[in-house]
């Protein structure tokens, strides 16, 4: 499924604004954001960490439908927050805000998978989401059990 078709499907299934314009870029995100994420969380673009900044989804590999659903939420959040630079500043400095933003994005990713992915994919995705939300990548501020209550219900 191409990105345009996936975007329409995702926007139809969510309450995001249809004005999200984006592109997928195989380039690093802005240097100051990337370096801070590496320093704080060990994020590594070369190992598959995806970054949403302004109107770009920075991803080394192909972006699946569920990942696109997740990253589009971040682009929408940035737009609603007053821009990517302002959003990233808060995201990097406020662990509660960071988790709130990620929970919303993972909920959207999970909702997309429930509608579009097979059972085996959903099982693997559930484990991945719980592992990620409770990991160093987001500051280890919640447990897997807490993540499950927030995202998977």
C-alpha positions as CSV (number, residue, x, y, z in Angstrom):
1,X,0.0,0.0,0.0
2,X,1.5,3.4,-0.9
3,X,1.9,6.2,1.5
4,X,-0.9,8.3,0.1
5,X,-3.4,5.5,0.4
6,X,-2.2,4.7,3.9
7,X,-2.5,8.3,5.0
8,X,-6.1,8.5,3.8
9,X,-7.0,5.3,5.6
10,X,-5.3,6.5,8.8
11,X,-6.9,9.9,8.7
12,X,-10.3,8.3,8.1
13,X,-9.9,6.0,11.1
14,X,-8.7,8.7,13.5
15,X,-9.7,12.2,14.6
16,X,-6.5,13.9,13.1
17,X,-6.8,16.9,10.8
18,X,-6.7,16.1,7.1
19,X,-4.3,19.0,6.6
20,X,-1.3,17.0,7.6
21,X,1.2,17.3,4.8
22,X,4.3,15.2,5.1
23,X,7.1,13.4,3.4
24,X,9.2,10.4,4.5
25,X,12.9,11.3,4.4
26,X,15.8,8.9,4.7
27,X,17.8,11.7,6.2
28,X,18.6,12.5,9.9
29,X,16.3,14.8,11.7
30,X,17.7,18.3,12.7
31,X,21.1,17.9,14.3
32,X,20.2,19.5,17.7
33,X,17.2,17.2,18.1
34,X,19.0,14.1,17.0
35,X,22.1,14.7,19.2
36,X,19.9,15.4,22.3
37,X,17.9,12.2,21.7
38,X,21.1,10.1,21.3
39,X,22.5,11.6,24.5
40,X,19.3,11.3,26.6
41,X,17.7,8.1,25.3
42,X,20.3,6.3,23.2
43,X,18.1,6.8,20.1
44,X,19.8,5.6,16.9
45,X,18.6,6.5,13.5
46,X,20.9,3.8,12.0
47,X,19.2,1.2,14.1
48,X,15.7,2.2,13.1
49,X,14.6,5.0,15.4
50,X,12.1,7.1,13.5
51,X,11.8,10.9,14.1
52,X,8.8,13.1,13.2
53,X,9.8,16.8,12.8
54,X,7.7,19.5,11.2
55,X,6.4,17.9,8.0
56,X,8.9,15.1,7.7
57,X,9.0,11.6,9.0
58,X,12.7,10.7,9.2
59,X,13.1,7.0,8.8
60,X,16.0,4.9,7.5
61,X,13.7,2.0,6.6
62,X,10.3,1.7,5.0
63,X,7.4,3.0,7.2
64,X,4.6,0.5,7.7
65,X,1.0,1.5,8.1
66,X,1.0,1.2,11.9
67,X,4.2,3.2,12.1
68,X,2.8,5.9,9.9
69,X,-0.3,6.0,12.1
70,X,2.1,6.6,15.1
71,X,4.3,9.3,13.4
72,X,1.3,11.2,11.9
73,X,0.1,11.7,15.5
74,X,3.4,13.3,16.4
75,X,3.2,15.6,13.3
76,X,-0.4,16.5,14.3
77,X,0.7,17.1,18.0
78,X,3.5,19.4,16.8
79,X,1.1,21.4,14.6
80,X,-1.4,21.8,17.5
81,X,1.4,22.7,20.0
82,X,2.7,25.6,17.9
83,X,5.4,23.9,15.8
84,X,8.0,21.2,15.9
85,X,10.7,23.2,17.6
86,X,8.5,24.2,20.5
87,X,7.1,20.6,20.8
88,X,10.5,19.0,20.8
89,X,11.8,21.4,23.4
90,X,8.9,20.3,25.7
91,X,9.2,16.6,24.7
92,X,12.9,16.5,25.6
93,X,12.6,18.3,28.9
94,X,9.3,17.0,30.4
95,X,9.0,13.3,30.9
96,X,5.2,13.5,31.7
97,X,4.6,15.3,28.5
98,X,6.8,12.9,26.6
99,X,4.8,9.9,27.8
100,X,1.5,11.6,27.2
101,X,2.5,12.3,23.6
102,X,3.8,8.7,23.1
103,X,0.7,7.1,24.6
104,X,-1.5,9.0,22.2
105,X,0.7,8.0,19.3
106,X,0.9,4.3,20.4
107,X,-2.9,4.2,20.9
108,X,-3.3,5.3,17.3
109,X,-0.8,2.8,16.1
110,X,-2.6,0.0,18.1
111,X,-6.0,1.1,16.8
112,X,-4.6,1.0,13.2
113,X,-3.2,-2.5,13.8
114,X,-6.5,-3.7,15.3
115,X,-8.3,-2.8,12.1
116,X,-5.6,-3.7,9.5
117,X,-3.2,-6.3,10.8
118,X,-3.4,-10.0,11.5
119,X,-3.4,-11.6,14.9
120,X,0.3,-12.5,14.9
121,X,1.3,-9.0,13.9
122,X,-0.9,-7.6,16.6
123,X,0.6,-9.9,19.3
124,X,4.2,-8.9,18.3
125,X,3.2,-5.2,18.1
126,X,1.6,-5.3,21.6
127,X,4.9,-6.7,23.1
128,X,6.9,-4.1,21.2
129,X,4.7,-1.2,22.3
130,X,4.9,-2.3,26.0
131,X,8.6,-2.8,25.8
132,X,9.2,0.6,24.1
133,X,6.9,2.7,26.4
134,X,8.7,1.3,29.4
135,X,12.2,1.7,27.9
136,X,15.1,4.1,28.2
137,X,14.0,5.5,24.8
138,X,11.2,7.4,26.6
139,X,13.0,7.8,29.9
140,X,11.9,4.6,31.7
141,X,9.1,6.5,33.5
142,X,6.4,3.9,33.3
143,X,6.2,0.1,33.6
144,X,5.0,-2.4,31.0
145,X,1.9,-3.0,33.1
146,X,1.2,0.8,33.2
147,X,1.8,1.0,29.5
148,X,-0.7,-1.8,28.9
149,X,-3.4,0.0,30.8
150,X,-2.8,3.2,28.9
151,X,-2.6,1.8,25.4
152,X,-3.9,-1.7,25.0
153,X,-6.7,-1.4,27.5
